[in-house]
């Protein structure tokens, strides 16, 4: 565990039995990066956002409404604004919070993504202290590697482990509740997409989808290994974010046996070592009936919309 610098805020008050429950949320904000300039200032204008037929001002206004309604003590933001040579995730998010007068107004960012989609934590400093707290061993040693390193796993069943990397390394956050004194660890995740981007025919769609599926499952095995390490240490833990997968989502589960969500939950582990995800349990526990969903997509081949539990 990384060393945590002394907190500049006043000492925490003693635990209070009457403290309101902690409110944590996660939100994948599509094309968030395009709503800010290089100085992290909001582009609240009539310019087109990357959303279909929506201006940047309209998208920002809608996001402000959602974040205000959430009124969360902490939000794990997936696809947060970019950090690079000229841009900074935390500056953009804190400007966003200030513009909409959000309680969650301090931003935390971990390892930089290879894409323009970062993982960040926006939180209320009056309720929480938070720090980036990565765990893990060096890549070339025994143990579970740190999330900015390399995980070795045999994807092709050829007895030659491939080197697995996260293009968006998970964000590990150590938080403390100022009102109750409770300590908690969060892992913010944006796992590999299974979409067959760049495929030009059905054969390529199948090949790329299977390759991406293997990488996605390997990332989830890496996450599960970290979960088991932290549970063994007695940590209180929440894994939160966008897995691009869910139980019963597609026919590839028949090929690989399990979804990434099931792997991270640890459905084959003893009950005390399993994570709790009520929505996934609803699907795993029934074959028919109403099923929860978290996303809606358009199938260009079948010309229709469909819903899925992905996050």
Long-range contacts (C-beta under 8 A, 24 or more apart in sequence): 1-133, 1-135, 1-174, 2-131, 2-132, 2-133, 2-134, 4-131, 4-133, 4-174, 5-131, 7-129, 9-125, 9-129, 9-178, 12-129, 12-176, 12-178, 12-181, 13-178, 13-179, 14-181, 15-179, 15-180, 15-181, 15-182, 16-179, 16-180, 19-177, 19-179, 19-180, 20-179, 22-73, 22-74, 22-127, 22-177, 22-180, 22-182, 22-184, 23-70, 23-71, 23-72, 23-73, 23-74, 24-72, 24-73, 24-74, 24-75, 24-76, 24-186, 24-238, 24-240, 25-70, 25-72, 25-74, 25-75, 25-76, 26-75, 26-76, 26-77, 26-78, 26-188, 26-240, 26-241, 26-242, 26-311, 27-66, 27-67, 27-70, 27-75, 27-76, 27-77, 27-78, 28-77, 28-78, 28-79, 28-190, 28-241, 28-242, 28-311, 29-63, 29-77, 29-78, 29-79, 29-80, 30-79, 31-59, 31-79, 32-63, 32-77, 32-79, 32-80, 32-81, 33-79, 33-80, 33-81, 33-82, 33-87, 33-116, 33-117, 35-59, 35-60, 35-63, 35-81, 36-81, 36-87, 36-92, 36-95, 36-96, 38-86, 38-87, 39-91, 40-81, 40-87, 40-88, 40-91, 40-92, 40-94, 40-95, 41-95, 42-95, 42-96, 42-99, 44-99, 60-96, 63-96, 64-99, 64-100, 67-97, 67-100, 67-102, 67-104, 68-100, 68-102, 71-103, 72-103, 72-104, 72-124, 73-103, 73-104, 73-123, 73-124, 73-127, 73-128, 74-104, 74-121, 74-122, 74-123, 74-124, 74-128, 74-130, 74-175, 74-186, 75-104, 75-121, 75-122, 75-123, 76-119, 76-120, 76-121, 76-171, 76-173, 76-186, 76-188, 76-240, 76-241, 77-119, 77-120, 77-121, 77-122, 78-117, 78-119, 78-188, 78-189, 78-190, 78-241, 78-242, 79-117, 79-118, 79-190, 79-242, 80-109, 80-117, 80-118, 80-119, 80-120, 81-118, 81-120, 82-113, 82-116, 82-117, 82-118, 83-109, 83-112, 83-113, 83-118, 84-112, 84-116, 89-118, 89-120, 90-120, 93-120, 93-122, 97-122, 103-127, 106-130, 108-132, 108-171, 108-173, 109-171, 110-134, 110-169, 110-170, 110-171, 110-172, 110-173, 110-188, 111-147, 111-148, 111-169, 111-171, 113-167, 113-168, 113-169, 114-167, 114-168, 115-167, 115-168, 117-168, 117-190, 118-168, 119-168, 119-169, 119-170, 119-171, 119-188, 119-189, 119-190, 119-241, 120-171, 120-188, 121-171, 121-173, 121-186, 121-188, 123-175, 126-178, 127-177, 127-178, 127-179, 128-175, 128-176, 128-177, 128-178, 129-175, 129-176, 129-178, 130-173, 130-174, 130-175, 130-176, 131-173, 131-174, 132-171, 132-172, 132-173, 133-172, 133-173, 133-174, 133-185, 134-172, 135-172, 135-226, 135-229, 135-230, 136-226, 144-222, 144-225, 144-226, 144-229, 145-222, 147-172, 147-222, 147-226, 151-218, 151-219, 151-221, 151-222, 153-218, 153-221, 153-222, 155-211, 155-214, 155-215, 155-218, 156-214, 162-218, 164-215, 164-218, 164-219, 164-222, 166-219, 166-222, 167-192, 170-223, 170-241, 182-236, 183-236, 184-236, 184-237, 184-238, 185-230, 185-235, 185-236, 185-237, 185-238, 186-237, 186-238, 186-239, 186-240, 187-223, 187-226, 187-227, 187-237, 187-238, 187-239, 187-240, 187-241, 188-240, 188-241, 189-223, 189-239, 189-240, 189-241, 189-242, 189-243, 190-241, 190-242, 190-244, 191-216, 191-219, 191-220, 191-223, 191-241, 191-242, 191-243, 191-244, 191-245, 191-260, 192-216, 192-219, 192-244, 193-244, 194-244, 194-245, 194-250, 194-252, 209-252, 210-252, 210-255, 213-252, 213-255, 213-256, 214-256, 216-244, 216-245, 216-260, 217-256, 217-258, 217-260, 217-263, 219-260, 220-245, 220-260, 220-261, 220-263, 220-264, 221-263, 223-263, 223-264, 224-263, 224-264, 224-266, 227-264, 227-266, 227-275, 228-266, 228-269, 228-273, 231-273, 237-275, 239-264, 239-275, 241-311, 242-310, 242-311, 243-310, 243-311, 244-310, 245-310, 246-280, 246-283, 246-294, 246-308, 246-309, 246-310, 246-311, 247-280, 247-283, 247-284, 247-309, 248-283, 248-284, 248-291, 248-309, 249-308, 249-309, 249-310, 279-309, 280-309, 283-309
